[in-house]
Every structure is written in C-alpha cells, then in structure tokens.
Amino acid sequence: MNLKQKVLLLATVPLILAISAISILVSYQTQRLSNDEIAAFERNMVNAKKLELLNYLSLAQTSIRHIYDPAEAYDSDAKRQVKEILKTLTYGEDGYFFVYDFEGTNLVHPKQPELIGHNWWELKDTTGNLVIQHLIFRAQEGGGFHRYLWAKPSSGEIRDKISYAVALDKWNWMLGTGLYIDDVIAQVAEFELEVEERIRETSVIILIITFTALGGVFVTGIAINLHERRVADGKLKDLTQRIIETQEEERGRVARELHDGISQILVSIKYAHEVALKKAQRITEDTEGVAGAIEKGANALNIAINEVRRISRDLRPSLLDDLGLSPALESLAHEFSERTNIKIKIGTVTFKNLLPKDAKTTLFRVAQEALTNIERHANADHVDINLAAHQGIVTLEISDNGSGFDIQGLNTKKDPLAGIGLRNMQERMEHHGGELDITSSPSGTKIVATLPKGILRTEAEIKS
C-alpha cells in the first residue's frame, strides 16, 4: 500500500466512521422525535375535542338553567321540561346529550331511545370498561372526561368516544355529551405513516451520501447547512415582521375603539367626580348637586363597562362559532336595537354546517359593519336584515330608512380613511368570489352581500 493510498485511507476511514455514527445517531434521534411529534399531535387533537365538549356542555347547561336553578328537588314538571329541551339539543351528525340518574337509569338519549327507562349501571364496553359507572363518578367529582367504546349512531359501528359529564346534584342526575374520536385515530395513523416514510427517505438519503460523496460530504454538508440556516433565518424574519404588522393593525383598531368610546366616557367620569368634589366642599349649600354629579359619574361608568363588553363581542362573537351565523346575527341585531333604540326586523335561514366557517365570518362582519355605519351616520329608526339562500346562492340584505349618503362622492375623497369600512366589506366578499352591492338615496340605504353558487357544501361533502 503506497503513501497515496494510505493518505486516502486515512482521510476516508474516519469520514466513513463519522458518517456511520452520524447516521445511527440521526436515525435514533429522528425516531425519538417522531414518536414525540406523533404523541403531541394526538394529544393536541384530543385536547381540541375536549375543549369542544366543554363548550357544548356549557351551552346545554345554559339552555336549562332558567328551569333547573329555581326548581325544587322533587319538581317533576321542571324535570320533564329539562328532558324535553335536552332531547332536542343535537350537534353534527352524531352529537347529542344524555342523562342518567346516579343509580344508572337512563333518562334522556335522543339517538338510542331504547335505552331510556332501563338501568345500565353494570354496562361494559368490549374492553370491560364500566362506562356508566365511570361517567357518574366523574360527574360526582365535579365534572370530568371519560374515554370508552360506544356505538356510533350514523353507522352503528363501535368506535372510540370521549365524553364529559357533570352532575345536576339537586336531582341526582348526570348530564353528559361526547364526541367520537375515530377521526383523530385515523389522522394519527396517517400521520404515523407519513413520519415513517420521512424516516425511510432520510435513511436512504444518508446512505446515498455516504457511498457517493465521501470526498465532499463534509464540506458540502457545512455549505448546505449554512445556506439552509440563512434561508430559514430570512423566512423567520419575514414571518416575524408580518406577525408584528398584523398585531399592530389589530392594536390600532382596538386603540381607536378605546379612544373614541371608553376614553371619552372615562373623561366625563373624571369631570363628573371633580364637580362632585367641588360641590362636596359646599355641601351645606348644594346637597342635590352633589348627588346628581355622583349619579352622573356612576351612569357614565356603567356606560364604560357596557362599551368594554361591546368591544369584546365585536372582536369575536362566541355565538358565531358555537351556534352558527343565524343565531349570531339575531344576537347582533338584538344588542344593536337595545343599545340604539332602532327597531330591527330580521329574517334568517339555518345553514347547519353547509356554510364554511370563513364565509360565515365574512357575512357576520358585513352585517356588523353595516349596523355600525347605520348607528353613526344614517339617522335611521328602522332596519331590515334578511339572510336567504336560493339555488345555492347566499344573500345577506341590510336596508335602513335613514338619510343615505353619496357613494360616488365617498369614493372620490382624498382622505384614505373615508369609506374604509365599505372597502373592508368589499374586500371580504371578493375573497370568496362574492359581490357587494350598495344603493343609497335620501330615503335610505340598501346593502346586498352575495356569495356565489357553490359556496354551500353538500351533505356528502360534510360527511367526507
């Protein structure tokens, strides 16, 4: 073996050993990280289901609270009313609420009425899990989750299910609801296959590099690593900048709300209490003035509290996510009418889950912006809101009997903030391929938001 061969061997053997060690280490670390990633993915999916369950159960409790809270322990009429309400509360294809007494007798089960009236204390699933006992125990402990196997109403097949149960202690009832997590299991399995494929691809790449690029792998690896790091750093900076810009825009909007509403109210409170203080110094001369000034400050403070609540609702109404577009619009109209004393007539249709979430948000924001403009500028005393769907086309129509405005004149103003609300409405509709038509005259304004045909999903698409 000559010197050149010895030098080559001396250079390549350590490199081969280093690459082999790195390959083994990378494979081990990749497998471990992949397992952690899969576990985190499954945990996050299940936690999302749990949060959804808590929201549904909270809605159910809210719907029966007006009957349950004032009822006595042996109020059979109240119990009957609560049962009827819970029977009608369903969500999705397989979502429902069930009720058992603490002895295990079923009282409410919309999807399996054959269970009602029978005692299921000893009921076990195919794994030996005492389902009803555990749910009752969780409820008696103050509320908790339980995972078990149960028949899925839509298919009749036994599937993994997670439920949350709470106690109606006054009546010795357990109220619960559950979500099937077979979709979570399927997604986790698919994710595992993707991870395994990535591991195999990584192993193949490492072997190719080991046997085909011994001479330049070290330098090439460093160069690639530095390049990828620079690219990642650049993308991270861009992403950070976009996040900051988005945060600043939202902060600016909230700041304007606070400045235009809360700030002015709080200033008036300050002045009112200053007047009260001055009058208090002359208490023997003007006792009525002191009481009036303090009362004015208290009223202004109440207005400030309501304004804060309004801003919170405007940022993201919970009804829109929990119950859908129609209830959210009705709540918005009711709150608007109470606040402004403007009469509102509203007509809506129920889309169930046929209208995509982002489309629902768009229509709600259009209605919200339109009502804001009516309150600030229209001088109207009546508003009509109509949400309809015809041959797959969804329309939201909002009209008022106010003083109207000059649409063309608004578009020609040099002020960039003029008409920004209408532009936002237009841009939201264009994102979905929809249209926003605005007509205005001295006798009122009419806004028609139209979503195109095909925006509504079919039942088959939802199931798939």
N, C-alpha and C positions, 0 to 999 in steps of 0.2 A: 504494500500500500504506500503510494508516494505521498509527498507532503501536501500536494493539492487535494488529494482525496481525504487525507487526514483533516485538513482545514475545513473542507466541505462537510465532512462527517461531524467535526467538532461544532460547526455552525448549525447543521441541520438537526442533529440528535436533540440538543437542548430545546430547539424550537418545536420539534415534534412532541417531546415530553411536555413542554409548556402548553402547547395547543391541546394535547390529550387531557392534561389536568384541567385546563380551562373548559374543555368540552364536558367533562364529567361534572365539574362544578356548576356550569351553566345549566346542564340538564337537571341537576338536583334542585338548583335554585328556581328554575323555571317551573318544575313540577310542584314545588312547595308554594310558590307564589300563585300558581294557577289554582291550586286547591284552596288557598286563602281567598282568591278572587271569586271562585265559584261559591264558597260559603258566604262571602259578603254579598254576592249577588242574590242568593236565595234569601238571606236574612233581610235584605232591603225590600225584596218583593213581598215577603210575608209581613214585614212591618207596615208596608203600604196597605196591605189588606186589612191589618188590624186597625189602622187609623181610619180606614173606610168604614169598618164595622162600628167603631166608636161614634162616628158621625151619624150613621143610620140609626143606631140605638138612641142617640140623643134626640134625633128627630121624633122617634116613636114616643119617647118619654114626654117630649113637649106636646105631642098631639093628644095625650091622655091626661096631662097634668091638671087641666081645668075640671076634670071629673074626679080623678083619683085623690087629689090633695084635700078637697073639702068632704070627701066621702067618709063614712064610718066603716069600722072593720066588718060589719055584717050587712052592708048596704048592697043587697042583691041587684037592685036596679042599676047602681053605678057599675057593678061588676059586669053586668050584661052589656052596658054601653061601651065599656072599655074593650070587651071581647069583640064587639061588632067593629069598632074602629080598627083594632089590630088585624082583624081578618082582611080588611080592605087595603092595608098597607103592604104593598109589594114594590120591589125594585128589580129591574133587569128581568131576565128570563127565569132565574132560579132563586131570587131573593125574596124572603118572607120573614115574618116574625112568629115565634112560637111561645106558648105559655104553659107551664106545668105548675101544679101546686107542690109544696115542699114534700109531699108524700109520693110524688112521682106520677100523678094522674095528669094526663094531657087535657088542657082546656081550650087551646087555640092552636090550629095547624092548618093554614089555608091550602097547602099543597098536598097534604095527606090527611083528609078529614076522617079517614077510617081509624086514626089513632085517638081521636077525641073521645073522652069519657073512660078510657082504659088506663090502668096503672102500668107504667113502664119502668118502675124502679130497678128491676133486675135486667133491663135490656142491655145487651152487649153487642159490640160490633164484631167483625170477623177476627179481630186481633185480641178479643177478650176484654176490651175496654168497656167499663160500665158507664155508658155515655150519659144517661140522665142523672145518675148519682153525682158524677163529677161536675156537671153543669150546675146542679143545685148547690153543691158545696162551694163552687166558685161564686155563685150569686150571694150565698150567705156570708161569705168572707168579705163582701163589699163590692163584688164585681170582678170578673176575670175571664181569661181566654181558655179554651179547651179545644184540642185537636183530636179528630176521630174520623171514622169512616161512616158515610151515610149515602143513601140512595139519592141520586140527582134527579129532580122532578122532570127535567126536559128529556132525559134519555133513559131513566130508570136504572142506570149503572151505578155501582158502588164507587164512590170517589172520595178522595181526601177532602176534609172540610174543617174549617176553623170557625169557632163560634165565640161570641161574647155574651155573658149572662149577668143580669143584675137582679136584685131582689126587690119585690114590692112587699115590704115587710108587713105592712098593715093587713094585707090579705093572705100572707104566707104564699106568695106567688113568685115564680121565677120567670122573668121575661128575657128572651134572648133572640138573637139573629145570627146568621152565619153566612160565610162565603166559601164556595168550593175553590180549592187551590190546585185543581188538576192542571189549569193553565200555567200556574207557577212551576209545577213539577216538569211539565213539558218544556217550558222555556229553559229551566235549569239543565235538563238533559241535552237540549240543543246547544246550550252554551258550553257544556262539558265536551261535546263532540267538536265544537269549534276550537276549544282550548287544546284538546288532544291533537287536532290537525295542525295547530300552530306549533306544538311541541315537536311533532314529526318533521314539519318543514324546517324548523330550527336545527334539528339534529342532522338532517340531510345537508343543509347549507354548511354546517360546521365541518362535516366530513368532506364535502367538496373543497372547501377552503383548505383543509388540512392536507389533502393529497394533490391539489393542483396549484397551490400558490404558496409553497413553503418559503421560497426565497423572499417574496414581497408582502407576505401576510401581515407581518408586524408593522411595517411602515404604512401599508395600505389601511390596516385597521385603525392606526392612530389618525391617519388623514380623514377616514370616513367618520370616525368618532368626533373629531373636531368639527367637521362640516355639519354633521347632524346636530351637534350641540349648538352651533351658530344658528342653524335654521330654526331649531326649537326655541332658542332664546328670542329670535326675531318674532316668531309666531306668538310667544308668550307676551312679549312687549305689546304687540298689536292687540292681542286679546285683552290685556290689562287696560290699554287705552280705551278700547270700546266699552269695557265694563265701567270705567270711570266716567266716560261721556254719558252712558246710559244713566248711571247713578245721579250725575249732575242734572240731567234733564228732569229726572223724577223729583229730585230735591228742589229744583227750581219751581216745578209745578206746585208741589206741596207748600213751598215757601210763599208763593203768590197767594195760594188759598188762605194760608195763615195770616198773611199781611192784610189781605183785603177783607177778611172776615174777623178772625179771632183778635187780631191786633187792635182793630178799631173798637171792638166791643170791650176789650180789656182796658183801653184808654178811657172809654166812657165810665167804666167801673172806677178807675182811679179818680177821675174828676168828681164822680158822684160821692165817693167817700171823702174826698177833700172838702166838698161842700158840707157833708155831714159833720166833718171835724170842725169846720169853721162855725157851723150853726150850734154845735155842741158847746162851743165856748160862750155862746149866748143863749144857753138852754132856757133860761128863765124868760127870754124874750120870744122865742120861736120854737116851741116844742114840736108843733106839727111839721115844720120844715125839716127838722132832724129826722123824724120818722119817714117822711116822704123821700128824702135823699137816700136814706139807708135802704128803703124798699126799692128805689130805683136801681141802686147798686146790686141788690140781690137778684132782681129781674134780669139785669144785664149779665150777671154771672151765669144764670140759668141758660140764657141765650148762648153764651160761650160754650157751655157744656154740650148743648144740642148741636152747635156748629162743629165741634170736635167729632161728635158721633157721625154727623153727616159726611164729613171728610173721610172718616174711616170706611163708611159704607161705599162712598164713591170710588175709593181706591180699588176695592174688590168685594162685591156683594156675595155673601156666602150662599144666598138662595140660588144664585145662578149656577153654582157648582153642585149644590145638593139636590135641588128640585127641578131645575131647568129654566128655560127662557120665559115661559108664560107666567109662572109664579113670581119670577124676579121682576118682570115688567109691571105686574099688578102691585107688587110691594113698592116699586119705584113710584108708580102713579099715586098710590095711597099716601105715601110720605110727602110727595110733592103737593098734593091737594091740601093736606093738613097744614103744611108749612106756609103755603101761599094763599089759601082760601080760593084757589082757582078750581072750578069744577072740571073733573075729568071723566069722560066716558071711554071705557076700554073694552075691546073685544079681542080675544086671543084664541089660538088653537093649540092643542097639545101635540108636540112632536115626538114625545117619548125620547128615544135615543137616536132618532133618524137624522137630526141636525148636528153636524160636527161641532165640537166644543169651541173652536176658534170662530166659527160662523155665529154661534150664539153670543159669544162675547162681542163680536162686531155689531150685531143688531142692538144689543143692550147699550153699548156705548153710543150708538147713533141716537137712540131714544133719550139717553141721559143728556147728551149734548144739546139735543133739540129742546128739551124741557128747561135746561139751563138758560138757553137763549130766550125762550118764551118768558121766563121769570124776569130776566134782566132787561129785555128790550121791547117785548111785544105789547105790554099793557092789555093783555087778554084776560077774559073772565071765564073762558070755556076752551077745553082742549079735547080733541078726539084722537084716540090711539087704536089702530086696528092692525093686528098681526094675522096674516092669512097665507094659505098655500093652495095653489091651483095648478094641476098638471105638472107638478114637480118644481114650480117657480114659487119662491117665498117672497112675500112683500110685507113691509112694515110701513104703515102710513100714519103720519102725525100732522094734524091740522089744528089751527087755532083761529080765533076771531079777533086777533089783535090788529095793530096798526100797520103791520107789514114793514118791508124795507126795500131799498133799491139794490137789487142783486148786481146789476152791471156797475153801478157806482161803487159798490163794495170791492169789486174785482179790480177797479182802476185806481184804488187808493194806494199811495206810496208807502203807507205805514205797513211794515211787514207783519205786524200783529193783527191787523184788521182782517177779520174773517178767518182767523186761524182755526176756529172750531169747525167751521164748514169745510175747510180744506182737510182737516183731520178725518171728518166723516167721509169725504170723497175718497181719500186715500185708503181708508179701511175697506170701503166697498170695492174699490178697484183691485185690492189684493185678492179678493175672491172672484174676480171677474164680474162683479155686480155693477149696478148703476145707482146713482143718487140724483133724483130729480127734485128741484126746488122751484116752486112758483109762489110769488108774493104780490099782494096788492093792498091797498088801504083797508080792505075788508078782512085781511087775514093772510096767513102763510100756510103752505102745504108742502110737506117733505115726504117723498116716497122713496124708500130704500128697497131695491130689488136684487135678490140673489138669483143667479142663473139656474136654468133647468139642469138637473144632475147633482145639485148640491146636497139634496136629501139622499141619504143612504137607504138601501132596501133592507128588509128583514134578513135576507140571505147574506148580505154584506156584513151586517152586525154579527150574525152567528159565526161567520167565517173569521 
